[in-house]
Amino acid sequence: MSHLPTPGAVIYARDLSKLSCFYEQILPPAATHANEEYTIFELPHFQLVIHAIPAHIANTFEILNPPLRRSDSAVKLMLPVTSISKARDAAASLGGKIDAVNWEWEFQHYRICDGHDPEGNVIQIREFIPK
C-alpha cells in the first residue's frame, strides 16, 4: 500500500460558493467536504480543491459576466464527466461554458471538449466512449 497522497489540483476562487456549485454539478458524484474557506471534491485517484481567495485580494479584481476565458494559462485541468451534453447544459446555467458539439473530438476511448468555469478557468472534460 502506498502512503503517497492523492494527486490533485487547487483552483483559487473569487466566489467560492459559485465555483463550488459549478463543479458540484459538472463532476460525477464526488464525496465533498466544505467550509467557508474551501470545498474538496474526491474523485477516483484525484482530489480537486476549490479554495477561496482572501477577501482583501479578491476585492482587487473583477470577474466579468460572462467571464473571459483565461486561455493564456499554462495548465488545463482534464476532468471526468458522465455526459458532455449534460455538463454543457449545467455549465451554461451556472455561468460557465462547455464548447459546442462541433468542437468535440475523440482520443483514446474518450470524447473530449474544452470549456471554462464561471471564473474563466479553462477546463477540459472527458466522457468515456464504451467499445
Secondary structure, DSSP 8 states (H G I E B T S, - for coil): -------EEEEEESSHHHHHHHHHHHSSS-EEEE-SSEEEEEETTEEEEEEE--HHHHTT----SS----TT-S--EEEE-S-HHHHHHHHHHTT-EE--GGG-EEETTEEEEEEE-TT--EEEEEEE---
